[in-house]
Amino acid sequence: MSNQTPSRKRLMVLGIGGLSLAALLVANGLAARSRHEQAVAHWTDAAALPVVSVFQPLQNAHGDTLRLPAHLEAWSKAPIHARVSGYLHSWQTDIGSKVQAGQVLALIDSPDLDQQLAQARAHKAQEQANASLAATTATRWQNLLASHSVSRQEADEKQSNAAAAKANAQAAQADYARLLTLEAYKTIRAPFAGTITARHTDIGQLIKADTDSDTQLFDIADTHQLRLYVPVPQNYASVIRPGMHVQLSVPEHPGQTFSARLIGNSTSIDRRSGTLMAQFVALNPDDALMPGDYAEAVLAIPADTHGVSIAASALIFRAQGTQVALLDSAHHVHLQNIHIGLDLGDRLVIDQGLKPADTVIDNPPDALREGDAVKLADTGASHAAKA
């Protein structure tokens, strides 16, 4: 009995020591797991913050340029129609021909008109002869009235017949003059100096004048100078001022610019497009510009201390309207409503809602919301404006 008691005590001490060691190992494991979970949680929270880049709006203190679509038209243009019916005898000019005012373009054969003119000439001679006879008769009857050989009634009738015959002769003369004028239209002439841009007829073609099926024979355009039409947005209608000049370019002459001078505007805003139509004149001595051309016009915009310029990539389009995301000093997001005064493509001029001191987030994530915390892409570097 005395030998078993010490052994049992040693076993109890060893058991207690083992349990203590196991408890210590379990406690250490739990503590390490807790630290790992906390580290993972901190890393997850940090990774969940959106990384953004920012810039500050620029003030338009030095002016800007406005690029607008425009189109060119001939200074004068007209379709040439026939005034008389007949057959085309010949044409003298083709497309691309330079013509002077009054130059012959084509000739028309009109036998019907020739016969009408001959008939009118004969009718005029007949009426003139009748008028001459009536006038002589009236004079004689007036002489007979003086000697009381005829009654006054008869003399007045002869006088009235002479007046009617004179009027008939004048009507015949007018009809003959009308047909004589039409006869001149058998020769088609250029109404002004310019270039033939189209020919719609050929020799032997039947021409019907003054009918619904009447078609033009030629198209002519005066291109020594061209009209440039530029639709200007309403917000910048005040930029259009007398004597201003713009630069324009056309696709067929890359890298080359032309100058145009303002000659007027529509003085009203188009309700459909919200633009003011401005008209400029561009000299075209070497025919480098063509009527109908699409063009791009560059207008100078004066300095504006009220508006600021930002990159178009900062815009947010949501149900609340056009917005940008601003960053406050605590790196929290504020969604700001703005108004776009001018769209310059990759840049926008904002006339309401932004100040030069604001910090704007560029390319904001779609899931960004009001009050969200964010992290700067490079907190150690300065963020220059991209606009």
C-alpha positions in Angstrom: 0.0 0.0 0.0 2.7 2.4 0.8 4.4 1.8 -2.6 1.2 2.6 -4.6 0.5 5.9 -3.0 3.6 7.9 -4.4 3.0 6.5 -7.9 -0.6 7.6 -7.9 0.5 11.1 -6.8 3.0 11.3 -9.6 0.4 10.3 -12.1 -2.0 12.9 -10.9 0.8 15.6 -11.2 1.6 14.5 -14.7 -2.1 14.5 -15.7 -2.6 18.0 -14.3 0.5 19.2 -16.2 -0.7 17.7 -19.4 -4.1 19.3 -19.1 -2.5 22.7 -18.4 -0.3 22.3 -21.4 -3.2 21.3 -23.6 -5.3 24.3 -22.4 -2.4 26.6 -23.1 -2.0 25.2 -26.6 -5.7 25.6 -27.3 -5.7 29.1 -25.9 -2.7 30.1 -28.1 -4.5 28.5 -31.2 -7.7 30.5 -30.5 -5.7 33.7 -30.1 -3.9 33.2 -33.3 -7.1 32.4 -35.2 -8.7 35.5 -33.8 -5.7 37.6 -34.9 -5.9 36.1 -38.4 -9.6 36.7 -38.7 -9.1 40.3 -37.6 -6.3 40.8 -40.2 -8.5 39.3 -42.9 -11.4 41.5 -41.9 -9.1 44.6 -42.0 -7.7 43.6 -45.4 -11.2 42.9 -46.8 -12.4 46.3 -45.6 -9.4 48.0 -47.1 -9.8 46.1 -50.4 -13.6 47.0 -50.5 -12.8 50.8 -50.7 -12.9 52.0 -54.4 -9.6 53.3 -55.7 -10.2 56.6 -57.6 -8.2 59.3 -59.3 -9.2 62.9 -59.0 -8.6 66.3 -60.6 -9.6 69.9 -60.1 -11.8 71.8 -62.7 -10.0 74.5 -64.7 -11.4 78.0 -65.1 -11.8 79.2 -68.7 -9.9 82.4 -68.1 -8.1 82.5 -71.5 -11.0 81.7 -73.8 -11.6 78.6 -75.8 -12.6 77.4 -79.3 -15.9 75.9 -80.3 -15.9 73.3 -83.1 -19.3 72.9 -84.9 -20.6 71.0 -87.9 -21.4 73.3 -90.8 -22.2 73.1 -94.5 -21.3 75.1 -97.6 -23.7 76.3 -100.3 -23.1 78.2 -103.6 -23.3 82.0 -103.4 -26.0 81.8 -106.1 -27.6 78.7 -107.7 -30.5 78.1 -110.0 -32.1 75.3 -112.1 -32.5 76.3 -115.7 -35.9 75.5 -117.2 -37.2 76.0 -120.7 -39.8 78.7 -121.3 -41.0 77.4 -124.6 -41.9 73.9 -125.7 -40.2 72.0 -128.6 -37.2 69.8 -129.2 -33.7 70.4 -128.0 -31.7 71.4 -131.1 -28.2 71.4 -129.4 -26.5 72.1 -126.1 -23.3 74.2 -125.9 -22.1 73.5 -122.4 -21.7 70.5 -120.2 -21.1 69.9 -116.5 -18.1 71.6 -115.1 -18.1 74.3 -117.8 -17.4 77.9 -116.7 -20.0 80.3 -118.2 -20.5 84.0 -118.3 -23.8 85.8 -117.8 -25.9 85.6 -121.0 -23.8 82.9 -122.5 -25.7 80.4 -124.8 -26.3 77.1 -123.1 -28.6 75.4 -125.6 -31.0 76.0 -128.5 -34.6 74.7 -128.9 -36.5 74.1 -132.1 -40.2 75.1 -131.7 -42.2 74.9 -135.0 -45.5 75.6 -133.2 -44.1 78.8 -131.7 -42.8 79.9 -135.1 -46.3 79.4 -136.7 -48.0 81.3 -133.8 -45.5 84.1 -134.3 -46.3 84.3 -138.0 -50.0 84.3 -137.3 -49.6 87.0 -134.7 -47.6 89.1 -137.2 -50.3 88.9 -139.8 -53.0 89.6 -137.3 -51.2 92.7 -136.1 -50.9 94.0 -139.7 -54.6 93.3 -140.3 -55.6 95.2 -137.2 -53.3 98.1 -137.9 -54.9 98.3 -141.4 -58.4 98.3 -139.9 -57.4 100.9 -137.4 -55.9 103.1 -140.2 -59.1 102.8 -142.2 -61.3 103.5 -139.2 -59.3 106.6 -138.4 -59.6 108.0 -141.9 -63.3 107.3 -142.0 -63.8 109.1 -138.7 -61.9 112.1 -139.9 -64.0 112.3 -143.1 -67.3 112.1 -141.2 -66.2 114.8 -138.9 -65.6 117.0 -142.0 -69.1 116.1 -143.3 -70.5 116.9 -139.9 -69.1 120.4 -140.2 -71.0 121.0 -143.4 -74.2 119.4 -141.8 -74.1 116.6 -144.5 -74.4 113.9 -141.8 -75.9 113.7 -138.4 -73.8 113.9 -135.2 -75.0 110.3 -134.3 -73.4 108.9 -137.4 -70.2 110.9 -136.9 -69.9 109.7 -133.3 -70.4 106.1 -134.4 -67.5 106.4 -136.9 -65.3 108.0 -134.1 -66.1 105.1 -131.7 -65.3 102.5 -134.4 -62.0 104.2 -135.0 -61.2 104.0 -131.2 -62.1 100.3 -131.1 -60.0 99.6 -134.2 -57.1 101.3 -132.6 -57.5 99.3 -129.4 -57.7 96.0 -131.4 -54.5 97.0 -133.2 -52.7 97.7 -129.8 -53.9 94.2 -128.6 -52.6 92.6 -131.7 -49.3 94.4 -131.2 -49.0 93.2 -127.6 -49.8 89.6 -128.6 -47.1 89.8 -131.2 -44.6 91.2 -128.8 -45.4 88.4 -126.3 -44.7 85.7 -128.8 -41.6 87.6 -130.0 -40.3 87.5 -126.4 -41.0 83.8 -126.2 -39.1 83.3 -129.5 -36.0 84.7 -127.7 -36.4 82.0 -125.1 -35.6 79.4 -127.8 -32.0 80.3 -126.9 -31.2 79.1 -123.3 -28.8 81.5 -121.7 -26.9 81.6 -118.4 -28.6 84.0 -115.9 -25.3 84.7 -114.1 -21.7 83.8 -114.3 -20.9 80.5 -112.7 -20.3 76.8 -113.3 -22.7 74.2 -114.8 -23.1 71.6 -112.1 -25.6 69.4 -113.9 -27.1 68.7 -117.4 -30.5 67.0 -117.6 -31.2 67.1 -121.3 -29.8 65.9 -124.6 -30.3 66.6 -128.4 -33.7 65.6 -129.7 -35.4 65.5 -126.3 -39.0 66.7 -126.2 -39.3 69.7 -123.9 -42.7 70.7 -122.4 -42.7 74.1 -120.8 -45.1 75.3 -118.1 -46.4 71.8 -117.2 -46.1 69.6 -114.1 -43.7 67.4 -115.9 -41.4 70.2 -116.7 -37.8 69.4 -115.6 -34.8 71.6 -115.5 -32.3 71.5 -118.4 -29.2 72.6 -116.5 -28.1 73.5 -112.9 -25.8 76.5 -112.5 -24.0 77.7 -109.4 -21.8 80.7 -108.7 -18.9 79.4 -106.6 -16.5 82.3 -106.7 -17.5 82.6 -103.0 -19.6 80.3 -100.9 -22.1 80.6 -98.1 -21.1 78.8 -94.8 -24.1 78.0 -92.6 -23.2 77.2 -88.9 -25.8 76.2 -86.3 -24.6 77.8 -83.1 -26.0 76.4 -79.7 -28.3 78.8 -77.9 -25.9 79.1 -74.9 -23.3 80.6 -77.2 -25.5 82.7 -79.5 -23.9 85.8 -77.9 -20.5 84.8 -79.4 -21.9 85.7 -82.9 -21.0 89.3 -83.4 -20.7 91.5 -86.5 -17.5 91.2 -88.5 -16.3 88.1 -86.7 -14.2 85.5 -88.6 -14.1 81.7 -88.3 -11.8 79.0 -89.6 -13.2 76.1 -91.5 -11.9 72.8 -92.8 -13.3 70.2 -95.2 -12.6 66.5 -95.4 -11.1 66.5 -98.9 -8.4 69.0 -97.8 -7.0 67.6 -94.5 -4.8 69.9 -92.6 -5.8 73.0 -94.6 -8.0 75.7 -93.2 -10.0 78.5 -94.8 -11.4 81.7 -93.5 -15.0 82.9 -93.5 -16.6 86.2 -92.5 -20.0 86.7 -90.8 -22.6 88.3 -93.0 -25.7 87.7 -90.9 -27.7 85.3 -88.7 -31.3 84.1 -88.4 -31.9 86.3 -85.2 -34.1 83.5 -83.8 -33.5 80.2 -82.1 -34.7 77.0 -83.9 -37.1 75.2 -81.5 -36.2 71.8 -82.8 -32.4 72.1 -82.5 -32.0 74.9 -80.0 -29.5 76.6 -82.3 -29.0 80.0 -84.0 -28.2 79.8 -87.7 -25.2 82.0 -88.6 -24.3 82.7 -92.2 -20.7 83.4 -93.2 -19.1 84.1 -96.6 -15.9 82.3 -97.7 -13.9 83.4 -100.7 -13.2 80.6 -103.2 -11.0 82.0 -106.0 -9.3 78.6 -106.8 -12.5 76.5 -106.4 -10.9 74.5 -103.5 -14.3 74.5 -101.7 -17.4 73.0 -103.3 -21.1 73.7 -102.7 -22.8 71.0 -100.6 -19.6 70.3 -98.7 -19.7 69.2 -95.1 -17.4 71.4 -93.1 -16.2 72.0 -89.5 -16.2 75.5 -88.3 -14.0 76.7 -85.4 -15.4 79.7 -83.5 -13.4 81.6 -80.9 -15.0 81.8 -77.4 -14.1 84.7 -75.2 -12.8 84.1 -71.7 -15.4 83.2 -69.1 -14.7 83.4 -65.4 -18.0 81.9 -64.4 -17.7 78.5 -66.1 -15.1 75.7 -65.4 -13.8 73.0 -67.7 -13.7 69.3 -66.8 -13.0 66.0 -68.6 -16.1 64.3 -70.1 -15.1 61.0 -68.4 -16.1 62.5 -65.1 -19.8 62.6 -65.9 -22.4 60.4 -64.2 -25.8 59.9 -65.9 -28.5 58.7 -63.5 -32.2 59.3 -62.8 -31.3 62.4 -60.7 -29.8 64.0 -63.8 -26.3 64.9 -64.9 -23.9 64.6 -62.0 -20.2 64.4 -61.0 -18.7 62.8 -57.9 -16.8 65.1 -55.6 -14.4 64.1 -52.9 -14.4 65.9 -49.5 -11.5 66.2 -47.1 -12.5 62.9 -45.3 -12.3 61.0 -48.6 -16.1 60.6 -48.8 -18.1 61.0 -51.9 -20.7 63.7 -52.6 -22.8 63.5 -55.8 -23.2 67.0 -57.3 -25.7 68.0 -59.9 -24.3 70.1 -62.7 -25.3 71.9 -65.9 -23.3 71.5 -69.1 -22.9 74.8 -70.8 -20.9 73.5 -73.8 -19.9 70.1 -75.0 -16.5 70.2 -76.6 -16.2 66.4 -77.1 -13.6 65.2 -74.6 -14.0 68.3 -72.5 -17.1 70.0 -71.0 -17.7 73.6 -69.9 -19.8 73.5 -66.7 -21.6 76.8 -66.0 -23.6 75.6 -62.9 -22.7 73.3 -60.0 -18.9 73.3 -59.9 -16.1 75.6 -58.5 -12.4 75.6 -59.3 -11.7 74.5 -55.7 -13.8 71.3 -56.0 -12.1 67.9 -56.3 -13.7 65.8 -59.0 -13.4 62.0 -59.3 -12.4 60.9 -62.8 -14.1 57.8 -64.3 -16.3 57.2 -61.2 -17.3 53.5 -60.6 -20.9 52.7 -61.5 -21.7 51.5 -58.0 -20.5 54.7 -56.3 -23.1 56.2 -54.0 -23.5 59.3 -51.8 -21.3 59.2 -48.7 -19.2 56.2 -49.8 -15.6 56.2 -48.6 -13.0 55.9 -51.3 -9.2 55.7 -51.5 -7.0 57.7 -53.8 -5.0 55.8 -56.4 -1.8 57.6 -55.4 -2.0 59.6 -52.2 1.5 60.8 -52.5 1.2 62.5 -55.9 -0.5 65.7 -56.9 -3.4 65.1 -59.3 -3.3 67.6 -62.2 -6.4 68.5 -64.0 -7.1 66.4 -67.1 -9.4 69.0 -68.6 
